[in-house]
Amino acid sequence: MAPCSSKDRPLRSLAEAFDKLAREFEQTGNVDLRLDSLIEACSRISVLLGRLGIAFKFAEQDYVSKVEDLLEASKQHETLQSLFDNGVHYGSPTTIDRHIRSVFYVKRGADMVKVLFNNILESRHLSLRECASKAYEEVFAPYHTWAIRKAVTAGMYTLPSKGHFLRKIHEEGKFYSISTKQT
Ligand code: 1PZ
């Protein structure tokens, strides 16, 4: 089989971007994170979301809007610390509040990926819907309204099987024993 490019392997390219981010963070003595590097890493999450089908289109668009908001923030603030410390000098409280909310939502997106794939690895008997629902309950549900939680629960029923999803993101090799099951 021809090797896949990193573009075809969104989970792999996401992991690489976060590894790079971690190295940068260590080099600065763990004091600060560049916003552009954070954006570069987090923007790759929307590629994964884009592989989930039409029911998650809204989540993808909402996530992309949060990343774009951070891109706007990065024009004034080079680092995350600068955004949190000095934001108030540069923009209206509403704008700063929005940027800071975007940081938290973008971070929750990364937490969601982490918890989801851990569930896939650890709970082999569970379906993708069950793994994703557990991750959603843990990461996002506490911050969402009742109406959004209901919509997400319904959307989860449109998810493909684990094997289909893993093949779609070209990770069936790594997760071989999982992807051959029907869950
Ligand atoms: C197999 C993987 C299944 C993954 C399922 C992911 C489910 C997340 C669904 C989120 C629905 C979001 C609907 C919009 C909610 C907005 O109200 C909030 C707050 O924004 P505001 O209203 O303050 O402007 N936005 C969010 O919570 C951001 C949601 C981003 C979702 C990213 C998930 C990334 C997961 C990737 C997994 C492959």
Residues whose N, C-alpha, C, O or C-beta is under 5 A from the ligand:
A	BS01	1PZ	I45 L48 L49 A59 D62 Y63 Y105 G109 M112 V113 A132 V152
